[in-house]
Amino acid sequence: MSVIIIGGGPVGLLASIALSHQNIPHKLFERYPSTSIHPKAVGLNQRTLEVFRSLGLEEAVTAAAAPAHSHSKTAWYTSLDPDSRHEIFTRDAWGGGVYESEYSAFSPCRITVLPQIRLEPILLERAKQLNPGGIFHGAEVTHVQEFDKHVEVVVLHGGTEGAEVNRYDASYVIAADGGRSVGKMVGIEMAGEKDVMAMASAHIKAPLSLCHPDPDVLITWFIDPAKGGSINTGYLYHVGPYNNNINDEEWMFACAINPTDPEKFDETAMTNRLRETLKVPQELEQKIQLLSVSHWVVNSIVADKFRSAGGKVFLVGDAAHRIPPWGALGLNTGIQDVHNLVWKLGWDMRDQYGSSFSRLLDTYEEERRPIALRVAETSLSNLRNHALAMDRALGIDPTQSAEENVASLNAYLDPSHPDHNKLRTAVLDAQKVLDSEFHAPGAETGWFYPSVDILADKKHDGQITENGEFDIYKYHPSTIAGHHLPHFWVTKDGVRKSVRDLLKNNMFVLFAKAPRLNRYVVPGDDKIHVEILDGKNGNWLDEENKWRQLPGVDENDALLVRPDGIIAWRIIEPGPRPSELFEKVFYREIVQMA
């Protein structure tokens, strides 16, 4: 039994690493000859870093990543010209500054910035170490067909000249191909809002930190009132390398473009836009190297199914959902797809009864697709809010004349202007709207799976508000089934770990404070590991007695947690014969063994 991964971006590579940790034979086919040559996604949230941590990748990723201070703020400027620029507004963001203590309570990891162009080589190296000879570049999948007992994949190796065609059989396919073809091959369509906005991006090399006023700002949003607002002007962010050599600095600049413009937005047009927007000193402008220009379209679409009708193909990452980048939820959502899926594949493929865990595999779509739908909606809202919130607050509108927009911005910038205070208040109010993009730990960390809640405890400890909406602005720790095991610190023999570090990638873990709760588990059960957090007899110690502070449990209760860190069952002590109840609930309700 084996798996084929189609697509060698970060999501596909992570799937390979995770499968190797499950000791599942697999091959990965990527049509391009190497890793990405474009920076692409840059933001990695805490849940993603927890996945990397569980797979032994956190240290390598954080070592290559941007310094923490360099992505603690976002800011709006008129330009980078040292003589004429104006700072419109600067705020803390992404767990930095005033948010640092709040975010550090959620997780042992912190938000990290590492562009995809630098992340992929780290993942590729690790994938090859764990699965030598199993990673193929320049290998394009041209056909996927499901049969009763297997799935067949046709691969074109080596491009068009001297190409070799091979057929491979596998038990399952993980499609991480960005939605290029595999989904359609197995009859899966995408739905949602397409072609929302046309964008152009420039990957440049230039020592722009010499004229950037704040080294703690990750994304700089430019507002040129003459161009009608922020998105139409553009935004800029640093993409490394993070070696303190200004001559090596690379940046991404992106702006909206008119897709019907008869003149193609080419390198010349992008060079002109960079000059007009950045307005850097001439001696610095001459040092700007335009490495590449790319065109892309903002989509907010989700596959109608994440598992094929034949049951052998699973979609992950951009193959399952294409998310607008505002809020940095796209890549992170794909990483979590893999984290949800691979342990379930492992249980199915190791099971001696063959297909007895097929129902467990169905839960991948049940759990992940609602998350993708909400993330797509939130990210699209972030895009629209960003353009509308700041521009409207400043009195800038693309339907107004350039003169009117310039006058309005000048009123905001001039403290003596009679409209200044009104505009300043409007900008502060706009920041509350933009929290959905820059301070949204609920969206990043608090997502959960309602379908896992087998006891139908629908309160969700505040993550769902009284009016039934998901609270994207705050993370509410919960012990209700379907939520993440809350983070707290445990110690043993002078070693300090997060309780989430005690999770197993191929086993459930039963956490409890009372040693007698060992009796839930039948001795010798290889699917469940027990951790008693009392600090006795070689056990880990809940050093600050955080268990007592968790909602819904006391020292007589236990939490059964899945390999992906999701609580499967909050166990309130049932009384006599607990192991019989445990076995019944675990196999029938939780892993849904046939």
C-alpha positions in Angstrom: 0.0 0.0 0.0 1.4 3.4 -1.0 0.5 7.0 -1.7 1.2 9.3 -4.6 1.5 13.1 -4.0 0.9 15.3 -7.0 2.6 18.7 -6.5 5.8 19.7 -4.9 5.0 23.0 -3.4 5.1 23.5 0.4 1.9 21.6 1.0 2.9 18.6 -1.1 6.4 18.5 0.4 4.9 18.7 3.9 2.6 15.8 3.0 5.7 13.8 2.0 7.4 14.6 5.3 4.3 13.7 7.3 3.8 10.4 5.4 7.5 9.5 6.1 6.8 10.1 9.8 3.9 7.6 9.4 6.3 5.1 7.6 3.9 5.1 4.6 5.7 4.4 1.3 5.0 7.2 -1.2 6.2 9.1 -4.3 5.9 12.8 -5.0 5.7 14.1 -8.6 6.2 17.8 -9.4 6.0 19.1 -12.9 8.5 22.0 -12.5 12.3 21.3 -12.4 12.9 22.8 -9.0 11.3 24.6 -6.1 9.5 27.9 -6.5 11.4 30.8 -8.1 8.8 33.3 -6.8 8.5 34.4 -3.2 4.7 33.8 -3.0 3.3 33.2 0.5 5.3 34.6 3.4 3.3 34.4 6.7 3.2 31.3 8.8 0.9 31.3 11.7 1.2 29.6 15.1 -0.8 26.5 14.2 1.4 26.0 11.1 4.6 26.4 13.3 3.1 23.8 15.7 2.8 21.4 12.7 6.4 22.1 11.8 7.4 21.6 15.4 5.7 18.2 15.6 7.7 17.1 12.5 11.1 18.4 13.6 11.1 21.3 11.2 10.6 24.3 13.5 14.2 24.9 14.2 15.3 25.0 10.6 12.3 27.2 9.6 12.8 29.7 12.3 16.6 29.8 11.7 16.0 30.9 8.1 13.0 33.2 8.9 12.8 37.0 9.4 13.7 38.4 12.8 10.7 38.6 15.0 10.8 42.4 15.3 10.7 42.8 11.5 7.1 41.7 11.2 5.6 43.3 14.3 4.0 46.2 12.5 2.2 47.3 9.3 2.1 50.9 8.1 0.7 53.3 5.5 2.9 55.8 3.8 2.7 58.2 0.8 6.1 57.0 -0.5 9.6 56.2 0.6 11.1 59.5 -0.4 13.0 60.7 2.7 12.3 64.4 1.8 8.6 64.2 0.9 7.1 61.1 2.4 4.4 61.2 5.0 3.5 58.5 7.6 -0.2 58.1 7.4 -0.6 55.4 10.1 1.4 52.7 11.8 0.0 49.9 13.9 1.1 46.7 15.7 0.2 43.4 13.9 0.6 39.7 13.7 1.3 39.1 17.4 3.9 41.8 17.7 4.1 44.9 20.0 1.1 45.2 22.3 -0.2 41.8 21.1 2.9 39.8 22.1 1.8 38.5 25.5 -1.7 37.7 24.1 -0.3 35.5 21.3 2.4 33.9 23.5 -0.3 32.4 25.7 -1.9 30.5 22.8 1.0 28.4 21.6 4.7 27.5 22.2 5.3 28.9 18.7 5.2 32.4 17.4 4.0 33.8 14.0 6.9 33.5 11.6 7.7 35.1 8.3 9.6 33.0 5.7 8.8 33.4 2.0 7.9 30.3 0.1 11.0 30.7 -2.1 13.0 30.1 1.1 10.7 27.7 2.8 10.4 25.1 0.0 14.2 24.2 -0.1 14.0 23.5 3.6 11.0 21.2 3.2 12.5 19.6 0.0 15.8 18.7 1.8 13.9 17.1 4.7 11.5 15.3 2.3 14.5 13.8 0.4 16.3 12.8 3.6 13.2 10.9 4.8 12.2 9.5 1.4 15.4 9.2 -0.7 14.6 8.4 -4.4 10.9 9.2 -3.9 10.8 12.9 -4.9 10.6 13.6 -8.6 10.9 17.0 -10.3 10.2 17.6 -14.0 7.5 14.9 -13.7 4.1 16.0 -14.9 1.0 14.0 -14.1 -1.2 13.7 -17.2 -3.9 11.3 -16.1 -5.4 10.0 -12.9 -7.9 7.1 -12.9 -9.5 5.4 -9.9 -10.3 1.6 -9.8 -11.9 -0.5 -7.1 -8.7 -1.3 -5.2 -6.2 1.3 -6.4 -5.7 4.5 -8.3 -3.5 4.7 -11.5 -1.4 7.8 -12.3 0.3 8.5 -15.6 3.5 10.6 -15.4 5.4 12.3 -18.1 9.1 12.5 -17.0 11.6 14.9 -18.4 9.5 17.4 -20.4 8.5 17.1 -24.0 11.9 16.3 -25.5 13.0 12.8 -24.8 10.1 12.4 -22.4 9.4 9.1 -20.7 5.9 8.0 -19.8 5.4 5.8 -16.8 2.3 4.4 -15.0 2.2 4.1 -11.2 -0.4 2.5 -8.9 -1.1 3.6 -5.4 -3.7 3.1 -2.7 -4.4 6.8 -2.5 -3.5 10.1 -4.2 -2.9 13.4 -2.5 -3.5 16.2 -5.0 -1.4 19.2 -4.0 -1.1 20.6 -7.5 -2.7 24.0 -7.0 -5.9 23.0 -8.7 -4.3 22.8 -12.1 -5.8 19.5 -13.3 -6.2 16.6 -10.8 -9.5 17.8 -9.3 -11.1 18.0 -12.8 -9.7 14.6 -13.7 -11.7 13.0 -10.9 -14.8 15.2 -11.5 -14.3 17.8 -8.8 -15.2 21.4 -9.5 -14.4 24.7 -7.8 -17.1 27.3 -6.8 -17.0 30.8 -5.4 -16.0 34.2 -6.5 -13.5 34.1 -9.4 -11.5 36.9 -11.0 -12.1 39.3 -8.2 -9.1 41.5 -9.0 -6.2 41.4 -11.4 -2.8 42.0 -9.7 0.8 42.4 -10.8 3.8 41.6 -8.6 7.4 42.6 -9.0 10.2 40.7 -7.3 13.0 43.1 -6.9 16.5 43.3 -5.4 17.4 46.6 -3.8 18.7 48.0 -0.5 15.4 49.7 0.3 16.0 49.5 4.0 18.3 52.5 3.5 15.2 54.6 3.0 12.5 52.7 4.8 11.7 54.6 8.0 10.8 51.6 10.2 12.6 48.3 10.2 9.8 46.7 12.3 7.2 47.1 9.4 6.5 44.0 7.4 4.0 45.3 4.9 4.1 48.9 3.7 0.9 50.1 2.1 1.2 53.1 -0.2 -1.6 55.6 -0.6 -1.3 57.9 -3.6 -4.5 59.9 -3.6 -3.9 60.8 -7.3 -4.2 57.1 -8.1 -7.5 56.7 -6.2 -6.4 54.8 -3.1 -4.3 52.1 -1.5 -4.8 48.9 -3.6 -4.4 50.9 -6.8 -1.2 52.3 -5.5 0.5 49.2 -4.2 2.2 47.6 -1.3 5.7 46.4 -0.4 7.2 43.7 1.8 10.7 42.4 2.5 11.3 38.7 1.4 14.9 38.2 2.7 17.4 36.8 2.8 17.7 37.7 6.4 21.5 38.0 6.6 21.9 41.7 7.5 23.6 42.4 4.1 21.6 45.3 2.6 23.0 44.5 -0.8 21.3 41.1 -0.8 17.8 42.5 0.1 14.9 41.3 -2.0 11.4 42.8 -1.9 8.0 42.1 -3.4 5.8 45.0 -4.7 2.3 44.3 -5.8 -0.5 46.5 -7.2 -3.9 46.1 -8.8 -4.0 46.5 -12.6 -6.8 46.9 -15.1 -7.2 43.5 -16.8 -8.8 45.1 -19.9 -6.0 47.6 -20.4 -4.9 47.2 -24.0 -1.3 47.8 -23.0 0.2 44.8 -21.2 1.5 45.5 -17.8 5.1 44.4 -18.6 8.5 45.1 -17.1 8.6 48.6 -18.4 5.2 49.4 -16.9 6.2 47.9 -13.6 9.4 49.8 -13.5 7.5 53.0 -14.0 5.0 52.1 -11.3 7.8 51.3 -8.9 9.4 54.7 -9.6 6.1 56.6 -9.2 5.1 54.8 -6.0 8.3 54.3 -4.1 9.9 57.7 -5.1 13.3 56.5 -3.7 16.3 58.8 -4.1 17.9 58.5 -7.6 21.1 56.9 -6.4 19.0 54.2 -4.8 16.6 53.9 -7.7 19.5 53.0 -9.9 20.3 50.0 -7.7 16.8 48.4 -8.1 17.0 45.1 -10.1 13.8 43.8 -11.4 14.1 40.1 -11.0 10.6 39.1 -12.3 7.1 40.4 -13.0 4.1 38.1 -12.5 0.4 38.5 -13.1 -2.2 36.8 -11.0 -5.9 37.0 -10.3 -7.5 37.1 -6.9 -9.9 34.2 -6.5 -12.0 33.1 -3.5 -13.0 29.6 -4.5 -13.4 26.2 -2.8 -13.7 22.7 -4.3 -17.2 21.2 -4.0 -15.6 18.0 -2.7 -12.3 17.3 -1.0 -12.5 13.5 -1.6 -13.2 12.0 -4.9 -16.3 9.9 -5.6 -14.1 6.9 -5.9 -12.6 7.6 -2.5 -9.0 7.4 -3.6 -8.1 11.0 -4.3 -7.9 13.8 -1.7 -7.4 17.5 -2.5 -5.2 19.6 -0.2 -4.0 23.2 -0.3 -4.7 25.3 -3.4 -6.1 22.2 -5.1 -8.9 22.4 -2.6 -9.2 26.1 -2.0 -7.7 29.3 -3.5 -7.7 32.0 -0.9 -7.0 35.7 -1.3 -3.7 36.6 0.4 -5.2 39.3 2.7 -4.8 37.7 6.1 -2.2 35.2 5.1 -4.5 32.2 5.6 -4.0 30.4 2.2 -0.8 28.4 2.8 -1.6 28.0 6.5 -4.9 26.4 5.6 -3.2 24.0 3.2 -0.7 23.0 5.9 -3.6 22.2 8.2 -5.3 20.1 5.5 -2.2 17.8 5.4 -2.1 17.7 9.2 -5.7 16.6 9.3 -5.4 14.0 6.5 -2.2 12.2 6.9 -2.7 10.6 10.3 -6.0 9.3 9.1 -4.4 7.8 6.0 -1.8 6.2 8.3 -4.5 4.5 10.4 -6.3 3.2 7.4 -3.2 1.9 5.6 -1.8 0.2 8.7 -5.1 -1.4 9.6 -5.2 -5.2 9.3 -8.8 -5.1 8.2 -8.1 -3.0 5.1 -11.0 -0.6 4.5 -12.3 -0.5 8.1 -11.2 3.2 8.5 -12.8 4.5 5.3 -15.4 6.4 7.3 -12.6 8.0 9.2 -11.2 9.2 5.9 -14.6 10.8 5.0 -14.1 13.1 8.0 -11.3 14.9 6.2 -13.8 16.6 4.0 -16.4 17.0 6.7 -13.8 18.8 8.9 -11.7 20.8 6.5 -14.1 22.0 3.8 -16.1 24.2 6.3 -12.8 25.7 7.4 -11.9 26.5 3.8 -15.2 28.1 3.1 -14.9 30.4 6.1 -11.3 31.3 5.4 -12.2 32.1 1.8 -15.0 34.4 3.0 -12.8 36.1 5.6 -9.9 36.7 3.3 -12.1 38.1 0.6 -13.7 40.4 3.2 -10.2 41.4 4.3 -9.4 42.5 0.7 -12.6 44.6 0.4 -12.3 46.0 3.9 -8.7 47.1 3.3 -9.4 49.0 0.2 -12.6 50.5 1.6 -11.7 51.1 5.2 -8.6 53.2 5.0 -9.4 55.0 1.8 -12.9 56.0 3.0 -11.5 57.0 6.4 -9.1 59.4 4.6 -11.9 60.7 2.3 -10.2 59.1 -0.8 -12.4 57.6 -3.5 -11.5 56.5 -7.1 -14.6 58.2 -8.3 -13.4 61.6 -7.1 -10.9 63.8 -8.9 -7.2 63.5 -8.1 -7.4 67.1 -6.7 -10.2 66.2 -4.3 -8.4 63.1 -3.1 -5.1 65.0 -2.6 -7.0 67.7 -0.7 -8.6 65.2 1.6 -5.3 63.5 2.5 -3.6 66.8 3.1 -6.4 67.6 5.6 -5.6 64.4 7.5 -1.9 65.2 7.5 -2.4 68.8 8.7 -3.2 68.9 12.5 -4.4 72.5 12.1 -6.9 71.7 9.4 -10.5 71.8 10.6 -11.2 68.3 9.3 -8.1 66.7 10.8 -9.6 65.4 14.0 -12.6 63.9 12.2 -10.4 62.2 9.7 -8.0 61.0 12.4 -11.0 59.4 14.3 -12.2 57.8 11.1 -8.7 56.2 10.6 -8.7 54.9 14.1 -12.2 53.4 13.5 -10.9 51.8 10.3 -8.2 50.0 12.2 -10.9 48.2 14.2 -12.2 46.9 10.9 -8.7 46.0 9.8 -8.2 43.9 12.9 -9.6 41.0 10.8 -6.4 41.1 8.8 -3.8 42.2 11.4 -5.1 41.0 14.8 -7.3 38.0 14.3 -6.1 35.2 16.6 -9.5 33.6 16.4 -9.2 33.1 12.7 -5.6 32.0 12.9 -5.7 29.9 16.0 -9.2 29.3 17.2 -10.8 27.4 14.3 -12.3 24.0 15.2 -14.3 21.1 13.9 -18.0 21.1 15.0 -18.5 17.6 13.6 -16.1 16.1 16.1 -18.3 17.2 18.9 -20.0 13.8 19.4 -21.7 15.0 22.7 -23.2 18.0 20.9 -21.9 20.5 23.4 -22.5 23.4 21.1 -21.4 26.3 23.3 -17.8 26.2 22.0 -16.7 28.3 25.0 -17.1 31.7 23.3 -15.5 30.9 19.9 -19.0 31.1 18.5 -20.6 34.3 19.6 -24.2 34.5 21.0 -25.5 35.6 17.6 -23.9 32.5 16.0 -20.9 34.1 14.4 -17.4 32.8 14.6 -15.2 35.1 16.7 -12.2 35.9 14.5 -10.8 38.5 16.8 -10.2 36.4 19.9 -9.0 32.9 20.6 -11.1 31.1 23.2 -9.4 28.0 24.7 -11.8 25.1 25.0 -11.8 21.5 26.0 -14.9 20.7 23.9 -14.4 18.0 21.3 -13.3 19.4 18.0 -11.2 22.2 19.5 -7.4 22.3 19.8 -5.8 21.0 23.0 -5.0 24.3 24.8 -1.3 25.0 25.3 0.3 25.1 28.7 3.8 24.2 30.0 4.8 20.9 31.6 8.1 19.9 33.2 10.1 16.7 33.9 13.7 16.3 35.0 14.4 19.9 34.3 13.0 19.8 30.8 10.2 22.1 29.9 7.8 21.4 27.1 4.4 22.5 25.9 1.7 19.9 26.7 1.1 19.8 22.9 4.7 18.5 22.5 3.5 15.3 24.2 1.2 14.5 21.2 2.0 11.4 19.1 1.8 11.6 15.3 0.2 8.1 15.0 -1.6 7.6 18.3 -4.2 9.3 20.4 -3.1 10.6 23.8 -5.2 10.5 26.9 -4.3 13.4 29.2 -5.4 13.4 32.8 -4.3 14.6 36.3 -5.4 11.5 38.3 -3.4 8.3 37.9 -6.5 6.2 38.3 -7.7 7.4 34.9 -5.2 5.0 33.4 -8.0 2.4 33.7 -9.8 3.9 30.7 -7.2 2.3 28.4 -6.9 -1.4 27.9 -3.3 -2.5 28.6 -1.2 -3.0 25.4 -3.5 -0.8 23.3 -1.2 0.5 20.5 -3.5 3.2 19.4 -3.7 5.2 22.7 -0.9 6.6 24.8 -1.5 7.9 28.4 0.0 11.0 30.0 -0.8 11.6 33.7 0.3 15.2 34.5 0.8 14.8 38.2 4.6 15.0 38.3 4.9 11.7 40.1 6.5 8.4 39.1 8.3 9.9 36.1 5.2 11.7 34.9 5.2 15.2 33.5 4.1 18.0 35.8 1.6 20.7 35.0 3.9 23.3 36.5 1.4 26.2 36.9 -1.7 24.0 37.5 -3.2 25.2 34.2 -5.4 22.1 34.0 -7.5 23.5 36.7 -8.0 26.6 34.7 -9.2 24.8 31.6 -12.9 25.3 30.9 -15.1 22.2 31.5 -12.6 19.8 33.2 -11.4 19.2 36.7 -8.9 16.7 38.2 -11.3 13.8 37.9 -11.7 14.2 34.1 -9.6 13.4 31.1 -9.0 14.6 27.5 -8.5 12.3 24.6 -6.6 14.1 21.9 -6.0 13.1 18.3 -2.6 13.0 16.5 -3.4 16.4 15.0 -3.9 18.1 18.4 -7.7 18.1 18.2 -9.7 17.0 21.3 -11.7 13.9 20.4 -13.5 13.4 23.7 -13.8 15.3 26.9 -14.3 12.5 29.4 -16.2 13.2 32.5 -15.6 10.2 34.8 -18.4 7.6 34.0 -18.1 5.4 37.0 -17.8 1.6 36.8 -16.3 -0.3 33.8 -14.7 2.7 32.1 -12.5 0.7 29.7 -15.6 -0.9 28.2 -17.2 2.5 27.6 -14.0 3.9 26.3 -13.5 1.1 23.8 -17.1 1.5 22.6 -17.0 5.2 22.2 -13.5 5.3 20.8 -13.9 2.7 18.0 -17.6 3.4 17.1 -17.9 7.1 17.5 -14.4 8.7 17.3 -12.5 6.7 14.7 -15.7 5.2 13.2 -14.2 1.8 12.6 -16.5 -0.3 10.4 
